[in-house]
């Protein structure tokens, strides 16, 4: 087995795993934002219901104040009864009192409707408040779990980078420089397995002669199409390298 190619394969495996962890790290803030958005939507539903309840309470108080004002007007009108001098004035006063009483009944009917509405909304608010509290606690737990997971990911990334640094020290400078150039060009994918004569990165056939040379494992070879370093995962030695990092 080519020792330098072994290091390249190891470096690529670590790079692939690091890329997965970096994607996970990028996804964490999005997951947290999605959780916050979902909670905010439910909280808005609760706040809208609370606003509806508070408005109903305010309106009921306004209606009750209006009733109190009308009742005060009736009392003042009744106090005028002894001042009435003609039947016409008396009937006009009675008509005024009757109109005020009719208006009071209308407001009282509205107050009853509002009281029923307030009672219903109060029950709904109680249920929503309990659910809101439950969801808030669940949100805090989920965000804490995501943050712990993110911290673990950061630790794994740091560990991978330390291992990569150790492997880079073992690579010949020219080989590492080429790997680095290819990694920049192909977003970290600088080493490609070749299966049944096909490069698994560019998916083009390797010339038969080069494929035979690849199986001999005597030189470090590259794909003639994408120019990545290539190796045969069917080779027992490289299969062992892949197996070592399977559960990493």
Residue pairs with C-beta under 8 A, 6 or more apart in sequence:
1 217
1 235
1 237
1 238
2 217
2 218
2 219
2 220
4 171
4 172
4 175
4 220
5 217
5 220
5 229
5 231
5 238
6 237
6 238
6 241
7 167
7 170
7 171
8 171
8 175
8 179
8 190
8 191
8 220
8 229
8 231
9 191
9 231
9 238
9 241
9 242
10 167
10 241
10 245
11 164
11 167
11 168
11 171
11 179
11 191
12 189
12 190
12 191
12 229
13 241
13 242
13 245
13 248
14 160
14 163
14 164
14 167
14 245
14 248
15 164
15 183
15 188
15 189
15 190
16 188
16 189
17 160
17 245
17 248
18 157
18 160
18 161
18 164
18 188
19 188
21 153
21 156
21 157
21 160
22 157
24 149
24 153
25 150
25 153
25 154
25 157
28 146
28 147
28 149
28 150
28 153
31 146
32 143
32 146
35 139
35 142
35 143
36 139
39 135
39 136
39 139
42 131
42 132
42 135
43 132
45 128
46 125
46 128
46 129
46 132
49 121
49 124
49 125
49 128
50 125
52 121
53 118
53 121
53 122
53 125
56 114
56 117
56 118
56 121
57 118
59 114
60 111
60 114
60 115
60 118
63 107
63 110
63 111
63 114
64 111
66 107
67 104
67 107
67 108
67 111
70 100
70 103
70 104
70 107
71 104
73 100
74 97
74 100
74 101
74 104
77 93
77 96
77 97
77 100
78 97
80 93
81 90
81 93
84 90
84 93
168 176
171 179
175 220
178 229
179 190
179 191
179 229
180 190
182 189
182 190
182 227
182 228
182 229
183 189
183 190
186 201
186 226
186 228
189 201
189 228
190 228
190 229
191 228
191 229
191 230
191 231
192 199
192 200
192 201
192 202
192 223
192 226
192 228
192 229
192 230
192 231
193 200
193 230
193 231
193 232
193 233
194 200
194 206
194 211
194 214
194 223
194 230
194 231
194 232
194 233
195 233
195 234
197 205
197 206
197 208
197 211
198 204
198 205
198 206
199 205
199 206
199 223
199 225
199 226
199 228
199 230
201 223
201 226
201 228
202 223
202 225
202 226
202 228
204 223
204 225
204 226
206 214
206 223
206 224
206 230
207 224
210 221
210 224
213 219
213 221
214 221
214 230
214 231
214 232
215 232
215 235
217 232
217 235
217 237
220 229
221 229
221 230
222 228
222 229
222 230
223 230
231 238
232 238
233 239
233 242
